[in-house]
Every structure is written in C-alpha cells, then in structure tokens.
C-alpha cells in the first residue's frame, strides 16, 4: 500500500501555526514511508473563504520549507484540489446515501431546531438530535417539499450503543452513539459540510492515513459510519495532541499570536519555526533540540509523539531562533535573511509613499519608519498619558478594536477605515480622538505615518498583536472587565 497523507486547511483567515504543525507531521509520516503528501483546500464555507487566505496558506507553508506532491497549485491525478470545484460530486454521493436509506432530507427550520434542543435541555437529555427527533409527519414533509422549502441532507445515526474507533496513538476509542447527532452532510445551498466532503475526498484521493488534531475525535464515529455506508475502506486515523498556551488552554489568537505571518513579520527564521513545531509533542531519538526538516523526516516515528498537550512557548521559540542566527548564519547569510525579512524591494516600496512626503533628509527615515521594521513597540503605561480617556474606556476601546479586527476578511485600508469609523461612532469620539491610542499601540508613537496605512502594511496578526501588547502594558483586562466587555460587544 502506498502511504498518502494530506493537509486540508480552510482559507478563512490568517495561516495558523496549528495548520503548519499538522502539515509537518503528515509530511514527515508520508516521507518516512516513501509516500505522498497532498494539500487540499476545504473552501465549502463560501461566505468566509477567500482567495487571499488560500494564497497566504500556500505561501506560508512554502516559507517554512514544506512541499506537497499534489495540490491546487501543482496539480495531480486526483484533482481538482479545491472542494468548491468538486461540488457536483458531493451532491451525487448525498443522493446515493438517501437512496440507500442512510441519509434523509430534513425540512426543519432553524426555529424548530432551537425549540427541539431547548426541550431536550430542559429534560436533561443529550443535545444530539436523532432522525426520530427531527421527523415530521409525512403530509407535512410532502407539503414543504411541494412548496419548495429549503432542506438539508442529514445522515442516519444509531440511537444507542457504542462506536469503537481505532487510533494509531490512542488505541481503541469508544464514543457513545447517544452523543452523536444526525449530522448535516449537504447544506441548503447544495454545498457539503466538512464531514461529507472530507470522507468523499479522502476516499477518491486515496488517502491512507489521516493525521489530524484531537478536536476531531468526536467526529470520528460519523466519518467511520459514512465509510461503512459507502462500503469503502477507512483510512488509518491518528489524532494529534492540540497545541496549548503556557496556561494549558488551547492555543488561541485571543491569547497569543497564532498566524505564521506574525512570526514571519517578527523576524523569526523559517527553519527555526519549523524545528520548533517539530518539537511539539515529538522528539528526536537522541533528544537534541535543534534539527532540520531532512533530519526529522529521516528519524521520524509517529509512536514518539506524546499525547500530553504540547505547550507553544514563545520564549523557547525565541531562544531557538537565536541559536539558529548565531550558529547557522554567517555575515552573508545574515544579510540575506535581513533582505528577505523586511529590507526587500516589495516591502519597502509599500512604505516609501508613507515616509517620502514627511522627510527632509534621508536620516529622517529610520525614526519615522521604525515601526515597519520592528516587533512589538517599546511602550509603557506612560506612553498613553496624553490620551484623554479614562483607563477603563481606553482598555475597552483597544479591546473592542482587537475583536473587531479579528472579523475582518479583506485586510486593506478601506476595510479598516470602515471598522474604525463604526467603533468611533459607538464610542462617540471623533476619528482623531479614537485613533490617538491606536497610533501609540501600533506605531509606538503619538504621531507617525498614517496608522491605517501602517495597519494595512503590517498585516492583521501583527496589528492585533500590537493592540494586545498595548492592553497588557496598560495593566490588562481583568476577568470582571472581560465579562462586561464581551457582553457589551455582543450587543453591537
């Protein structure tokens, strides 16, 4: 059997370090067995998927040094490799399931579904909705079908018993069928959910082993059942431990920078970041800290993965990056790394229009444009002394802006301006007053080049990281404040 693994990211935001972590282990497992590694884009969420996000995913994985044998940009015998270009396939397989009695059309409205869940919650029952719970009288189904009501396709699932799933790392996993709902397979717009598309694509692309995050363990019974319904052999499953923050919580962009773009923008070397991701729950046979991708692939053994949640420690990554700079880069390589990082024509050309109208001598450029070539600004509480806002209002402004920017899909000046205007109106502030603390947070100075242009150039994750840094130097948001802020924010 030829080993074939895959990574299947959704292009709905910045490229996540968790995606790179799972991609790395899939790549190493495939290469260890002389197999192939495939990249597939799961873009069935048409509202949130963007071409820009897909481009960033491919670019960031390549920046780290990973290559794939098949994918949307390199082609292959099992294409297309974007799910949005395979939509007709999923509809056909959904029809097969309906005809075989393994799936059904569900005409329930969202209001009816909410009522069903609330009723089950009140009775102290599992919130998983079964086919029997969703069933409508035959006459009502016929009426809704005749009138053209929207429907989804759901899978049939057992009401009781235990589903047994085998996992390469965890052995036998048992999941109570009572906790598994009648999963939607095809949405009302005809697009598949992850569960149907994932199973169909993995089968048609000949995927032999699925290495994915442990958050998918609860979905394994649904996937295994679909393989049984179709009469296909299921790939071998391996659920990798999730990356954790130092406090053991799940790695989240609300607590730490999670975008590969952030670490690239901060000046980390790709080989150091990849090395560090390889240390996430895995170790070399001789336990050395520093190793290359080729060395990892040569010595890779999936059984050396530890199930304890690996901690993504920024201080440890920074230390390792320093080791690479000192030990691996001579002056020529160091200069080349600097050029690739920020002192390259493409990046500098974005900055020139911001600084040229403001300088009289070339020596003015460095202090004026320093924030484009640095990490987190050197600011403290005193930096905000001239901002005419109470402490809590200032924290709320920065926190609301951070949350708002997490939802921005198209990262450019016009989109950022719209978000800032909306929040300025909410805070009943003129734009200049609203942007005063933002200037300091993003550029490290109360006056500099256009802060909105700076945010657009720096990118989403670096901008949010600087806003979070400003919140931290101001003392942070307490748990009590966080609850109050979240409540207010949800009412926007």
C-alpha positions as CSV (number, residue, x, y, z in Angstrom):
1,X,0.0,0.0,0.0
2,X,1.3,3.5,-0.9
3,X,1.1,5.8,2.1
4,X,-0.8,9.0,1.2
5,X,-1.4,11.7,3.8
6,X,-3.0,15.2,3.4
7,X,-3.5,18.5,5.0
8,X,-6.8,20.2,4.3
9,X,-6.9,23.8,5.6
10,X,-9.9,26.1,5.2
11,X,-8.9,29.5,3.6
12,X,-10.9,31.6,6.1
13,X,-8.2,33.7,7.8
14,X,-4.5,34.0,8.5
15,X,-2.5,30.8,8.2
16,X,-2.4,29.2,11.6
17,X,0.6,27.6,13.3
18,X,-1.6,24.7,14.1
19,X,-2.1,24.1,10.4
20,X,1.6,24.1,9.9
21,X,2.1,21.7,12.9
22,X,-0.3,19.1,11.5
23,X,1.1,19.6,7.9
24,X,4.6,18.9,9.2
25,X,3.7,15.6,10.9
26,X,1.7,14.5,7.8
27,X,4.6,15.3,5.6
28,X,7.1,13.5,7.8
29,X,4.9,10.4,8.1
30,X,4.5,10.2,4.3
31,X,8.2,10.7,3.6
32,X,9.1,8.1,6.3
33,X,7.1,5.5,4.4
34,X,8.1,6.7,0.9
35,X,4.6,8.0,0.3
36,X,3.0,11.2,-1.0
37,X,1.8,14.3,0.8
38,X,-1.3,16.1,-0.6
39,X,-2.6,19.6,0.0
40,X,-6.3,20.1,-0.4
41,X,-8.3,23.4,0.1
42,X,-11.5,22.9,2.0
43,X,-13.4,26.0,0.9
44,X,-17.0,25.0,1.3
45,X,-17.7,27.9,3.6
46,X,-18.2,30.3,0.7
47,X,-19.1,33.3,3.0
48,X,-15.7,33.2,4.8
49,X,-13.3,31.6,2.3
50,X,-11.1,34.0,0.3
51,X,-8.5,33.7,-2.4
52,X,-6.2,35.8,-0.3
53,X,-6.3,33.4,2.6
54,X,-5.6,30.5,0.3
55,X,-2.6,32.3,-1.2
56,X,-1.3,33.0,2.3
57,X,-1.6,29.4,3.4
58,X,0.3,28.1,0.4
59,X,2.9,30.9,0.7
60,X,3.5,30.4,4.5
61,X,3.8,26.6,4.3
62,X,6.4,27.0,1.5
63,X,8.2,29.7,3.5
64,X,8.6,27.1,6.2
65,X,10.1,24.7,3.7
66,X,7.3,22.3,3.1
67,X,6.4,21.0,-0.3
68,X,3.5,18.8,-1.4
69,X,3.2,16.2,-4.2
70,X,-0.3,17.2,-5.3
71,X,-2.4,20.3,-4.7
72,X,-4.3,23.2,-6.2
73,X,-1.2,25.0,-7.4
74,X,0.8,21.9,-8.6
75,X,-2.0,19.7,-9.9
76,X,-2.1,16.0,-9.7
77,X,-4.1,12.9,-10.9
78,X,-6.8,13.3,-8.2
79,X,-7.8,17.0,-8.8
80,X,-9.4,19.4,-8.6
81,X,-7.9,20.1,-5.1
82,X,-10.4,22.8,-4.1
83,X,-13.7,21.5,-2.7
84,X,-15.6,24.4,-4.3
85,X,-14.6,22.9,-7.6
86,X,-15.9,19.4,-6.7
87,X,-19.4,20.4,-5.5
88,X,-21.3,18.2,-8.1
89,X,-19.5,15.1,-6.7
90,X,-20.9,15.7,-3.2
91,X,-24.5,16.1,-4.4
92,X,-24.2,12.7,-6.2
93,X,-22.9,10.9,-3.1
94,X,-25.5,12.5,-0.9
95,X,-28.2,11.2,-3.3
96,X,-26.7,7.7,-3.1
97,X,-26.9,7.8,0.7
98,X,-30.6,8.9,0.5
99,X,-31.5,6.2,-1.9
100,X,-29.8,3.6,0.3
101,X,-31.7,4.8,3.4
102,X,-28.5,6.1,5.0
103,X,-29.5,9.8,4.8
104,X,-32.7,11.9,4.6
105,X,-33.9,15.3,3.6
106,X,-34.6,17.4,6.7
107,X,-37.0,20.4,6.2
108,X,-36.8,21.6,9.8
109,X,-36.4,25.3,10.2
110,X,-33.8,26.9,12.5
111,X,-36.5,28.0,14.9
112,X,-37.8,24.4,15.1
113,X,-34.3,23.1,15.7
114,X,-33.8,25.6,18.6
115,X,-37.1,24.5,20.2
116,X,-36.1,20.9,19.9
117,X,-32.8,21.5,21.6
118,X,-34.3,23.6,24.3
119,X,-36.8,20.9,25.1
120,X,-34.1,18.2,25.3
121,X,-32.0,20.5,27.5
122,X,-35.0,21.1,29.8
123,X,-35.4,17.3,30.1
124,X,-31.8,16.8,30.9
125,X,-31.2,14.8,27.7
126,X,-28.2,14.8,25.3
127,X,-28.5,17.7,22.9
128,X,-27.7,15.4,20.0
129,X,-30.7,15.4,17.6
130,X,-31.6,12.0,16.2
131,X,-33.5,11.2,13.0
132,X,-36.6,10.4,15.1
133,X,-36.4,13.8,16.8
134,X,-36.3,15.5,13.5
135,X,-39.0,13.5,11.8
136,X,-42.1,15.4,10.5
137,X,-45.4,13.9,9.6
138,X,-45.4,12.5,6.0
139,X,-48.0,15.0,5.0
140,X,-46.0,17.9,6.3
141,X,-42.9,16.7,4.6
142,X,-44.8,16.4,1.3
143,X,-46.2,19.9,1.7
144,X,-42.9,21.5,2.4
145,X,-41.3,19.7,-0.5
146,X,-44.2,20.7,-2.8
147,X,-43.8,24.3,-1.8
148,X,-40.1,24.3,-2.3
149,X,-39.0,24.7,1.3
150,X,-35.2,24.7,1.8
151,X,-33.8,21.5,3.2
152,X,-30.5,19.9,4.3
153,X,-29.4,16.3,3.9
154,X,-28.7,14.6,7.2
155,X,-27.1,11.2,7.9
156,X,-28.8,8.4,9.8
157,X,-27.1,7.6,13.1
158,X,-27.7,4.9,15.7
159,X,-29.7,5.8,18.8
160,X,-27.8,3.7,21.3
161,X,-24.7,1.6,21.7
162,X,-21.0,2.4,21.4
163,X,-18.9,3.2,18.4
164,X,-15.4,1.8,18.5
165,X,-12.7,3.7,16.7
166,X,-9.1,2.6,16.4
167,X,-6.4,5.3,16.6
168,X,-2.6,4.9,15.9
169,X,-1.6,6.8,19.0
170,X,-4.6,6.3,21.4
171,X,-5.5,2.7,20.6
172,X,-9.2,1.9,21.0
173,X,-11.5,4.9,21.4
174,X,-15.2,4.4,22.4
175,X,-17.9,7.0,21.8
176,X,-21.5,6.7,22.9
177,X,-23.8,6.9,19.9
178,X,-26.3,8.8,22.1
179,X,-23.9,11.8,21.9
180,X,-23.7,11.8,18.1
181,X,-26.3,13.8,16.2
182,X,-27.8,13.3,12.8
183,X,-25.0,15.3,11.1
184,X,-25.8,17.6,8.2
185,X,-24.0,16.3,5.1
186,X,-25.3,18.7,2.5
187,X,-26.3,22.3,3.3
188,X,-29.4,24.0,1.9
189,X,-27.2,25.8,-0.7
190,X,-26.0,22.5,-2.0
191,X,-22.6,22.8,-0.6
192,X,-21.3,19.9,1.6
193,X,-20.3,20.1,5.2
194,X,-16.8,19.1,6.2
195,X,-17.9,15.7,7.2
196,X,-19.2,14.5,3.8
197,X,-16.6,16.3,1.7
198,X,-13.8,15.1,3.9
199,X,-14.8,11.4,3.6
200,X,-15.5,11.6,-0.2
201,X,-12.3,13.4,-1.0
202,X,-10.1,11.3,1.2
203,X,-11.5,8.2,-0.5
204,X,-11.3,9.5,-4.1
205,X,-7.8,10.8,-3.4
206,X,-6.6,7.5,-2.0
207,X,-5.7,8.9,1.4
208,X,-4.3,6.0,3.5
209,X,-3.6,7.8,6.8
210,X,-5.4,10.8,8.4
211,X,-3.3,12.6,10.9
212,X,-5.4,15.5,12.4
213,X,-6.0,17.4,15.6
214,X,-7.6,15.7,18.6
215,X,-10.6,18.1,18.3
216,X,-11.8,15.7,15.5
217,X,-12.1,12.7,17.8
218,X,-15.8,13.2,18.4
219,X,-16.4,13.4,14.6
220,X,-14.6,10.1,14.0
221,X,-17.8,8.0,14.6
222,X,-19.7,9.9,11.9
223,X,-16.8,9.5,9.5
224,X,-16.4,5.8,10.2
225,X,-20.2,5.3,9.7
226,X,-20.0,7.1,6.4
227,X,-17.2,4.8,5.2
228,X,-19.4,1.9,6.2
229,X,-22.4,3.3,4.4
230,X,-20.4,3.8,1.2
231,X,-18.6,0.4,1.5
232,X,-15.2,2.0,1.5
233,X,-12.1,1.2,3.5
234,X,-11.5,3.9,6.1
235,X,-8.0,5.5,6.3
236,X,-6.0,4.8,9.5
237,X,-6.7,7.6,12.0
238,X,-4.2,9.4,14.2
239,X,-5.4,12.2,16.4
240,X,-2.6,14.5,17.3
241,X,-2.5,16.5,20.6
242,X,-3.6,20.1,20.4
243,X,-1.1,22.9,20.8
244,X,-1.5,24.7,24.1
245,X,-0.8,28.1,25.6
246,X,1.6,28.1,28.7
247,X,-1.6,28.0,30.9
248,X,-2.5,24.8,29.2
249,X,-5.5,26.3,27.4
250,X,-6.0,25.7,23.7
251,X,-3.7,27.8,21.5
252,X,-5.9,30.7,20.5
253,X,-5.4,34.0,18.7
254,X,-7.3,35.8,21.6
255,X,-4.4,35.0,23.8
256,X,-1.3,34.6,21.6
257,X,-0.3,35.3,18.0
258,X,-1.2,32.2,16.1
259,X,-0.6,33.3,12.5
260,X,2.5,32.1,10.7
261,X,2.6,35.6,9.1
262,X,3.2,37.1,12.6
263,X,6.3,35.0,13.2
264,X,7.5,35.8,9.7
265,X,6.9,39.5,10.2
266,X,8.6,39.4,13.6
267,X,11.8,38.2,12.0
268,X,11.8,34.5,13.0
269,X,13.7,32.2,10.7
270,X,11.6,29.6,8.9
271,X,13.9,26.8,9.8
272,X,13.7,27.7,13.5
273,X,9.9,27.9,13.4
274,X,9.7,24.5,11.6
275,X,12.2,23.0,14.0
276,X,10.1,24.2,17.0
277,X,6.9,22.9,15.6
278,X,8.7,19.5,15.2
279,X,9.3,19.6,18.9
280,X,5.7,19.9,19.7
281,X,5.0,16.6,21.4
282,X,7.7,14.8,19.4
283,X,11.4,14.3,20.0
284,X,14.5,13.0,18.1
285,X,15.9,9.6,19.2
286,X,18.9,11.4,20.8
287,X,16.6,14.2,22.2
288,X,18.5,17.0,20.6
289,X,16.7,20.3,20.5
290,X,17.9,21.5,17.1
291,X,17.3,19.6,13.9
292,X,16.5,20.2,10.2
293,X,13.4,19.1,8.3
294,X,15.5,16.5,6.5
295,X,16.8,15.1,9.8
296,X,13.3,15.0,11.2
297,X,12.0,13.1,8.2
298,X,14.9,10.7,8.4
299,X,14.3,9.8,12.0
300,X,10.5,10.2,12.2
301,X,8.5,7.7,14.2
302,X,4.9,8.6,14.9
303,X,5.0,6.5,18.1
304,X,7.4,9.0,19.6
305,X,4.5,11.6,19.7
306,X,3.5,12.3,23.3
307,X,-0.2,12.8,24.0
308,X,0.4,15.4,26.6
309,X,-0.7,18.8,25.2
310,X,2.5,20.4,23.8
311,X,3.0,24.0,25.0
312,X,3.7,26.6,22.4
313,X,6.2,28.7,24.4
314,X,7.2,31.9,22.6
315,X,10.2,32.4,24.9
316,X,11.5,28.9,23.9
317,X,10.9,29.6,20.2
318,X,12.8,32.9,20.5
319,X,15.7,31.2,22.2
320,X,15.8,28.6,19.4
321,X,15.7,31.2,16.8
322,X,18.6,33.0,18.3
323,X,20.6,29.7,18.3
324,X,19.9,29.4,14.5
325,X,21.0,33.0,13.9
326,X,24.3,32.6,15.8
327,X,25.2,29.1,14.7
328,X,23.8,28.8,11.1
329,X,24.2,32.3,9.6
330,X,27.5,33.8,8.6
331,X,27.5,37.5,7.7
332,X,26.4,36.9,4.1
333,X,23.6,34.6,5.2
334,X,22.6,37.0,7.9
335,X,22.4,39.9,5.3
336,X,20.3,37.7,3.0
337,X,17.9,36.9,5.9
338,X,17.5,40.6,6.6
339,X,16.8,41.3,3.0
340,X,14.1,38.5,2.8
341,X,12.6,39.6,6.1
342,X,11.9,43.3,5.6
343,X,14.7,45.0,3.6
344,X,13.4,43.8,0.3
345,X,12.1,46.0,-2.6
346,X,8.5,44.7,-2.4
347,X,8.0,45.6,1.3
348,X,10.0,48.8,1.2
349,X,8.0,50.1,-1.8
350,X,4.8,49.8,0.3
351,X,6.5,52.1,2.9
352,X,8.0,54.7,0.7
353,X,4.8,56.6,0.0
354,X,4.2,56.9,3.7
355,X,7.6,58.4,4.6
356,X,8.7,60.4,1.5
357,X,6.3,63.3,1.9
358,X,7.4,63.7,5.6
359,X,11.2,63.7,5.4
360,X,13.8,66.4,4.6
361,X,16.9,64.3,4.9
362,X,17.4,60.5,4.5
363,X,18.4,60.3,8.1
364,X,14.7,61.2,9.0
365,X,13.6,57.9,7.5
366,X,14.7,55.5,10.3
367,X,12.9,57.2,13.2
368,X,9.8,57.9,11.1
369,X,9.5,54.3,9.6
370,X,11.0,52.3,12.5
371,X,7.7,50.7,13.4
372,X,7.6,49.0,10.0
373,X,10.9,47.2,10.8
374,X,10.4,46.2,14.4
375,X,8.4,43.8,16.5
376,X,6.3,45.0,19.5
377,X,6.7,48.7,20.2
378,X,8.7,49.8,23.2
379,X,5.8,51.4,25.1
380,X,4.7,51.6,28.7
381,X,1.7,53.0,30.6
382,X,3.2,56.5,30.4
383,X,3.1,56.4,26.6
384,X,-0.7,56.9,26.9
385,X,-0.5,59.8,29.4
386,X,-1.9,62.4,26.9
387,X,-4.8,60.2,25.7
388,X,-7.9,61.9,27.2
389,X,-9.8,58.7,28.1
390,X,-10.4,57.0,31.4
391,X,-8.4,53.8,31.9
392,X,-11.4,51.5,31.5
393,X,-12.7,53.3,28.4
394,X,-9.2,53.2,26.9
395,X,-8.9,49.4,27.6
396,X,-12.4,48.9,26.2
397,X,-11.5,50.8,23.0
398,X,-8.4,48.8,22.4
399,X,-10.2,45.5,23.2
400,X,-13.2,46.2,21.0
401,X,-10.9,47.2,18.1
402,X,-8.9,44.0,18.6
403,X,-12.1,41.9,18.5
404,X,-13.5,43.8,15.6
405,X,-10.3,43.3,13.5
406,X,-10.5,39.5,14.2
407,X,-13.6,39.5,12.0
408,X,-12.1,41.5,9.1
409,X,-11.9,39.2,6.0
410,X,-10.5,41.7,3.5
411,X,-7.4,43.4,5.1
412,X,-6.9,46.7,3.4
413,X,-7.1,50.4,4.3
414,X,-10.8,50.8,3.2
415,X,-12.0,47.9,5.2
416,X,-10.0,49.0,8.3
417,X,-11.3,52.6,7.9
418,X,-14.9,51.3,7.9
419,X,-14.3,49.3,11.1
420,X,-12.7,52.2,12.9
421,X,-15.4,54.7,11.8
422,X,-18.1,52.3,13.2
423,X,-16.4,52.0,16.5
424,X,-15.6,55.7,16.8
425,X,-19.3,56.4,16.4
426,X,-20.1,53.8,19.1
427,X,-17.6,55.4,21.5
428,X,-19.0,58.9,20.5
429,X,-15.5,60.0,19.6
430,X,-14.1,62.0,16.7
431,X,-11.8,59.9,14.5
432,X,-8.7,61.8,15.7
433,X,-9.5,61.1,19.4
434,X,-10.4,57.5,18.7
435,X,-7.1,56.9,16.8
436,X,-4.9,58.6,19.3
437,X,-4.3,55.5,21.5
438,X,-4.3,53.3,18.3
439,X,-1.4,55.4,17.0
440,X,0.6,54.6,20.1
441,X,-0.3,50.9,20.2
442,X,0.5,50.3,16.6
443,X,3.4,52.6,15.8
444,X,4.8,53.2,19.3
445,X,4.4,57.0,18.9
446,X,1.5,59.5,19.2
447,X,2.3,60.8,15.7
448,X,3.8,59.0,12.8
449,X,2.9,57.8,9.4
450,X,-0.8,57.1,8.8
451,X,-1.8,54.5,11.3
452,X,-4.4,52.9,9.0
453,X,-1.8,52.6,6.2
454,X,0.6,51.1,8.8
455,X,-2.0,48.5,9.9
456,X,-2.7,47.6,6.3
457,X,1.1,47.1,5.6
458,X,1.9,45.4,8.9
459,X,-0.9,42.8,8.4
460,X,-3.7,41.5,10.5
461,X,-1.9,39.4,13.1
462,X,1.0,41.9,13.8
463,X,-1.6,44.7,14.2
464,X,-3.7,42.6,16.6
465,X,-0.5,41.6,18.5
466,X,0.4,45.2,19.0
467,X,-3.0,46.1,20.2
468,X,-2.9,43.2,22.7
469,X,0.6,44.3,23.8
470,X,-0.8,47.8,24.5
471,X,-3.6,46.3,26.5
472,X,-1.1,44.3,28.5
473,X,1.2,47.4,29.3
474,X,-1.9,49.2,30.5
475,X,-2.5,46.5,33.1
476,X,-4.6,44.2,31.1
477,X,-8.3,43.4,31.2
478,X,-9.5,41.8,34.4
479,X,-11.9,38.8,34.3
480,X,-14.7,41.0,35.6
481,X,-14.0,43.6,32.9
482,X,-13.7,40.9,30.2
483,X,-17.2,39.6,31.0
484,X,-18.6,43.1,30.9
485,X,-16.8,44.0,27.7
486,X,-17.9,40.8,26.0
487,X,-21.5,41.4,27.0
488,X,-21.4,44.9,25.5
489,X,-19.5,43.8,22.4
490,X,-22.1,41.1,21.6
491,X,-24.8,43.8,21.7
492,X,-23.2,45.8,18.9
